[in-house]
Amino acid sequence: MEGGGGAYGAAKAGGAFSLVRFVQQPQVLARIVSAVFALIVFACLVGDGYMSLPEDPQLYCIFNHNEDACRYGIGIGVLAFLACIFFFMVDVYFPQISNTTDRKYLVLADLGFSGLWTFLWFIGFCFLTNQWSWTRAEDVYIGADSARAAITFSFFSIFSWGLLLTFAYKRYKMGVEDFAQSYADPSPGVPTPYSSYPNISHESYQQPPFTHTAEAPEGYQPPPVY
């Protein structure tokens, strides 16, 4: 459907872009915060998430020497940061998209990704916390603060992505309501744009021309029949 001015909570297509108004939008602020949290998590894990023992030069994950814990935190952190950049650009160009179907797909993508990453951050927080609780204090001589920071901002990311999920759901709900209002069935008694043909009375019917019997001209007599 074309002409999606104002659909899915966006401004009318073709309107002027205002940076101040754009940054003040709640979903944009939540997206910036989520990107910062993701950056902190994977930066802490990449920078101080691995250590080597004095007797072994090989690097081990600081979380109970469990490589999966570090890989999981780095993976969801990097993907979350890249996704925030992508959807940030979508938020910038969203009002310029005039096709309502394209807006719908973008909002659904935001809704699905935000819901998935809210769940993944919850799993990551639980996973890192569990592995940190099993880590021996004598095995951690550097990077303890980075490990705690990764756990803390994984916890904060649950709520920031939960906010993104809420905002995406509200935008999707607004689009559905706009569609329902645009295509609502007309109420009984309300005239429709296409009126029916008026009733034609038989009394007003006129005989078509050239069908009645023609009258003979005056003084004309038919020839005799033998």
Secondary structure as UniProt FT lines:
FT   TURN            5..6
FT   HELIX           7..9
FT   TURN            13..14
FT   HELIX           19..23
FT   HELIX           26..48
FT   STRAND          50..53
FT   TURN            54..55
FT   STRAND          56..61
FT   TURN            62..65
FT   HELIX           67..93
FT   HELIX           94..96
FT   HELIX           100..133
FT   HELIX           137..139
FT   HELIX           144..182
FT   TURN            188..189
FT   HELIX           202..204
FT   TURN            209..210
FT   TURN            218..219
//
